[in-house]
Amino acid sequence: MRRTTTTLALAVSALALLTACAPAADPTPRSSETAAAPASPTPTDGAAVASPRECDEVDLIADAKVTGADLSACVIAFSRAEGSGHLHLQSADLSGEADFVFGDDPATSGSVTGADGTTDFVLTPAEAWVTIDGAWVKADAASGDYRAVIASTIGASYRAFADPAASASFLSSAPSWTVQTDQDTVTLPDGSDVRAWRLQADAPFSAAGVDISEMIVWLGEGHRVVGTQATGTFGGVQTTSLQQFTKWGEPVTIEVPKG
C-alpha cells in the first residue's frame, strides 16, 4: 500500500508538470529530419493557433535560449487559457491517466495502475477521494482511519501542486533552457503524431525536494504543451517519468464520489 500511495501522490504532482515517479523505458519521441514542418496539425476549423502573450519570450526556433521564468510563465498561461485537458503518465512500473481542470478551481480525476493494482482518485480544492482496497475513501488528516490519513496526504500534494501556477517555482528553478536543433515527431497515446519543439534544461537543478538531472518540455504550435520528461533523484532513488497531454480545451466533468 505504501508504494502505491507514494507513486499516486507523485503522479498527482505531475499534473502541474512536476515530475518524480519511477524508472521509465526510453520514451524519447522520434527525431524529425526537417525543422520547417508545422509544429502540430492545423486545427480542423482552419483557425490559426494563437500563443498566449506570456509566450512572447519563448522563441520556438533552433538553438534559442529561454529563461526558466519565461518558460514557466508560458506553460502556465497556455494551461490556463485552455482550461482543461487529459494527462497520460508513463513509467517503467506504473501508468496513469487523468482529466483535469485548470483555473481558479483546479480539479482532477483519474487512475494510476502499478504492481499493486489500480487506484482511482478525485481531487478538488475542498476534497480528496482515493480508492483503497476497492472502496472510495475521503481524505481526513485527523481521522483515526489510516486510509483517510493516506488520502489526506495525497490531497495535500494536489493542493500544493495541481494548479498550474504552482509549476512556476519548479520550471523556474532551471535558470536556462535551450530549444533543440530539430523538431520531434511525438506520437501521443491516442495514436496521433504531433510536431513539437524540444526544450531542454541546460544544467541539473533542484526543485520541490527533487534533484533533477535532466528535464525536457515539448511545445507545439501556439506553444501547446505536448509533453514533459524528467529524470531526478528523491530519497536516494533516481527516477524518470513521461507525461503527455491531449484533449486540451475539451469539456471535462469531475464528480465527487458520494461515499
Backbone hydrogen bonds, N-H to C=O, Kabsch-Sander energy under -0.5 kcal/mol:
donor,donor_aa,acceptor,acceptor_aa,energy
5,T,1,M,-2.6
6,T,2,R,-2.1
7,T,3,R,-2.5
8,L,4,T,-2.0
9,A,5,T,-2.2
10,L,6,T,-1.9
11,A,7,T,-2.3
12,V,8,L,-2.4
13,S,9,A,-1.7
14,A,10,L,-1.3
15,L,11,A,-0.5
15,L,12,V,-1.5
16,A,13,S,-1.8
17,L,14,A,-2.3
18,L,13,S,-1.5
19,T,17,L,-0.5
20,A,18,L,-0.6
30,R,185,T,-1.0
32,S,183,Q,-2.1
46,G,43,P,-2.0
50,A,48,A,-0.7
55,C,52,P,-2.1
56,D,53,R,-1.8
58,V,55,C,-1.9
59,D,57,E,-0.9
60,L,58,V,-0.6
61,I,59,D,-1.7
63,D,179,V,-2.1
64,A,61,I,-1.9
66,V,177,W,-2.8
68,G,175,P,-1.8
71,L,67,T,-2.4
72,S,68,G,-2.5
73,A,69,A,-2.2
74,C,70,D,-2.1
75,V,71,L,-2.6
76,I,72,S,-2.6
77,A,73,A,-2.3
78,F,74,C,-2.6
79,S,75,V,-2.4
80,R,76,I,-2.5
81,A,77,A,-2.4
82,E,78,F,-2.4
83,G,79,S,-2.3
85,G,100,F,-1.8
86,H,246,T,-2.6
87,L,98,A,-3.1
88,H,244,Q,-2.7
89,L,96,G,-3.1
90,Q,242,L,-2.4
91,S,94,L,-1.7
92,A,23,P,-1.3
95,S,113,T,-2.2
96,G,89,L,-2.1
97,E,111,S,-2.0
98,A,87,L,-1.9
99,D,109,S,-2.7
100,F,85,G,-2.2
101,V,107,A,-2.9
102,F,83,G,-2.5
107,A,101,V,-1.7
108,T,123,L,-2.4
109,S,99,D,-2.1
110,G,121,F,-2.2
111,S,97,E,-2.4
112,V,119,T,-2.4
113,T,95,S,-3.4
114,G,117,G,-2.6
115,A,93,D,-0.5
117,G,114,G,-1.8
119,T,112,V,-2.9
121,F,110,G,-2.4
122,V,129,W,-2.4
123,L,108,T,-3.0
124,T,127,E,-3.1
129,W,122,V,-3.0
130,V,137,V,-2.1
131,T,120,D,-2.4
132,I,130,V,-0.6
132,I,135,A,-2.8
135,A,132,I,-1.4
137,V,130,V,-2.4
139,A,128,A,-3.2
140,D,148,A,-2.0
143,S,140,D,-1.5
146,Y,144,G,-0.7
148,A,145,D,-0.8
149,V,145,D,-1.5
150,I,146,Y,-2.4
151,A,147,R,-2.4
152,S,148,A,-1.7
153,T,149,V,-1.9
154,I,150,I,-1.9
155,G,151,A,-2.4
156,A,152,S,-2.5
157,S,153,T,-1.7
158,Y,154,I,-2.0
159,R,155,G,-2.6
160,A,156,A,-1.5
161,F,157,S,-1.6
162,A,158,Y,-3.5
166,A,163,D,-2.0
167,S,164,P,-1.4
168,A,165,A,-1.5
169,S,166,A,-0.7
170,F,167,S,-0.8
171,L,167,S,-2.5
172,S,168,A,-2.0
173,S,170,F,-1.2
174,A,171,L,-1.3
177,W,66,V,-2.8
178,T,200,Q,-2.2
179,V,64,A,-2.7
180,Q,198,R,-2.9
184,D,196,A,-3.1
185,T,30,R,-2.6
186,V,184,D,-0.8
186,V,194,V,-3.2
187,T,185,T,-0.6
188,L,186,V,-0.7
188,L,192,S,-2.9
191,G,188,L,-2.4
194,V,186,V,-2.5
196,A,184,D,-2.5
197,W,219,L,-3.0
199,L,197,W,-0.6
199,L,217,V,-3.0
200,Q,178,T,-2.3
201,A,215,M,-2.2
202,D,176,S,-2.5
205,F,212,I,-2.3
207,A,210,V,-2.4
210,V,207,A,-2.5
211,D,233,T,-2.3
212,I,205,F,-3.2
212,I,210,V,-0.8
213,S,211,D,-0.6
213,S,231,T,-2.4
214,E,231,T,-1.5
216,I,229,Q,-3.0
217,V,199,L,-2.6
218,W,227,G,-3.0
219,L,197,W,-2.4
219,L,217,V,-0.5
220,G,224,R,-2.9
223,H,220,G,-1.6
224,R,221,E,-1.0
226,V,218,W,-2.5
226,V,224,R,-0.8
227,G,218,W,-1.2
228,T,243,Q,-2.2
229,Q,216,I,-2.3
230,A,241,S,-1.7
231,T,214,E,-2.7
232,G,239,T,-2.9
233,T,211,D,-2.3
234,F,237,V,-2.3
237,V,234,F,-1.4
238,Q,236,G,-0.5
239,T,232,G,-4.1
241,S,230,A,-1.8
242,L,90,Q,-2.1
243,Q,228,T,-2.8
244,Q,88,H,-2.3
245,F,226,V,-2.3
246,T,86,H,-2.5
249,G,84,S,-2.8
250,E,247,K,-1.9
255,E,253,T,-0.5
